[in-house]
Amino acid sequence: MSQPNPHPRRFPALMRRAASFGYAFQGVVAALRSEVHLQFHAISTVVVIGLGFYFRLSWLEWALVSLAVGLVWGLELVNTAVEAVVNLVSPEYHPLAGRAKDVAAGAVLVGAVAALVVGLLIFGPHVWALL
Ligand SMILES: Nc1ncnc2c1ncn2[C@@H]1O[C@H](COP(=O)(O)OP(=O)(O)OP(=O)(O)O)[C@@H](O)[C@H]1O
């Protein structure tokens, strides 16, 4: 026999939370459809995961690779959001709008360079061992 819910009032909050996850997922899908950079990240992520299995990365290596991949995805999504908001509030030319876009793009660049360094440090020795 099913038990009565001891916290019936919490249901709406939980459903709202689930809906938020849904909206977040929709946001990722929408950005993926519209942003070529994100499509490139998606392909790169598949390649990196494949290489990770091929080289039998350790748990620590997987953790670092996951952080690097997640960092780039996260920053690219935030950059996409910044671009959308800037286009909304400042469709005309404005130096601040340009700066906001450039700084957001700079954040992606910094994260991508860091991810590249992590990738070289982790995969470099594995590739070197094959030579
Ligand atoms: N409203 C604006 N006012 C001033 N400068 C802008 C404005 N919109 C864009 N710019 C400048 O043009 C550059 C490119 O803008 P754009 O919107 O094409 O971004 P993007 O990074 O090329 O976007 P995408 O990722 O879609 O290719 C910005 O980085 C910024 O320097």
The ligand as an SDF file (V2000), in Angstrom:
LIG
                    3D

 31 33  0  0  0  0  0  0  0  0999 V2000
   25.8100   46.3370  -30.5690 N   0  0  0  0  0  0  0  0  0  0  0  0
   27.1450   46.3900  -30.7370 C   0  0  0  0  0  0  0  0  0  0  0  0
   27.8150   47.5170  -30.4420 N   0  0  0  0  0  0  0  0  0  0  0  0
   29.1660   47.5900  -30.5870 C   0  0  0  0  0  0  0  0  0  0  0  0
   29.9410   46.5720  -31.0200 N   0  0  0  0  0  0  0  0  0  0  0  0
   29.3310   45.4160  -31.3080 C   0  0  0  0  0  0  0  0  0  0  0  0
   27.9200   45.2510  -31.1930 C   0  0  0  0  0  0  0  0  0  0  0  0
   27.6040   43.9890  -31.5580 N   0  0  0  0  0  0  0  0  0  0  0  0
   28.7640   43.4100  -31.8770 C   0  0  0  0  0  0  0  0  0  0  0  0
   29.8050   44.2470  -31.7330 N   0  0  0  0  0  0  0  0  0  0  0  0
   31.2360   43.9530  -31.9750 C   0  0  0  0  0  0  0  0  0  0  0  0
   31.3380   42.9880  -33.0230 O   0  0  0  0  0  0  0  0  0  0  0  0
   31.9350   41.8020  -32.5240 C   0  0  0  0  0  0  0  0  0  0  0  0
   31.2430   40.5930  -33.1380 C   0  0  0  0  0  0  0  0  0  0  0  0
   29.8860   40.6160  -32.7550 O   0  0  0  0  0  0  0  0  0  0  0  0
   28.9200   39.3970  -32.9940 P   0  0  0  0  0  0  0  0  0  0  0  0
   27.5840   39.7030  -32.4630 O   0  0  0  0  0  0  0  0  0  0  0  0
   29.0070   38.9760  -34.4310 O   0  0  0  0  0  0  0  0  0  0  0  0
   29.6160   38.3550  -32.0450 O   0  0  0  0  0  0  0  0  0  0  0  0
   30.3390   37.0220  -32.4230 P   0  0  0  0  0  0  0  0  0  0  0  0
   31.2940   36.7590  -31.3110 O   0  0  0  0  0  0  0  0  0  0  0  0
   30.9040   37.1030  -33.8090 O   0  0  0  0  0  0  0  0  0  0  0  0
   29.0890   36.0750  -32.3240 O   0  0  0  0  0  0  0  0  0  0  0  0
   28.8990   34.6130  -32.9020 P   0  0  0  0  0  0  0  0  0  0  0  0
   29.4130   33.7320  -31.8070 O   0  0  0  0  0  0  0  0  0  0  0  0
   27.4170   34.5310  -33.0910 O   0  0  0  0  0  0  0  0  0  0  0  0
   29.6990   34.5160  -34.1760 O   0  0  0  0  0  0  0  0  0  0  0  0
   31.7810   41.8600  -31.0030 C   0  0  0  0  0  0  0  0  0  0  0  0
   32.7560   41.0880  -30.3330 O   0  0  0  0  0  0  0  0  0  0  0  0
   31.9010   43.3390  -30.7500 C   0  0  0  0  0  0  0  0  0  0  0  0
   33.2650   43.7330  -30.7310 O   0  0  0  0  0  0  0  0  0  0  0  0
  1  2  1  0
  2  3  1  0
  2  7  2  0
  3  4  2  0
  4  5  1  0
  5  6  2  0
  6  7  1  0
  6 10  1  0
  7  8  1  0
  8  9  2  0
  9 10  1  0
 10 11  1  0
 11 12  1  0
 11 30  1  0
 12 13  1  0
 13 14  1  0
 13 28  1  0
 14 15  1  0
 15 16  1  0
 16 17  2  0
 16 18  1  0
 16 19  1  0
 19 20  1  0
 20 21  2  0
 20 22  1  0
 20 23  1  0
 23 24  1  0
 24 25  2  0
 24 26  1  0
 24 27  1  0
 28 29  1  0
 28 30  1  0
 30 31  1  0
M  END
$$$$
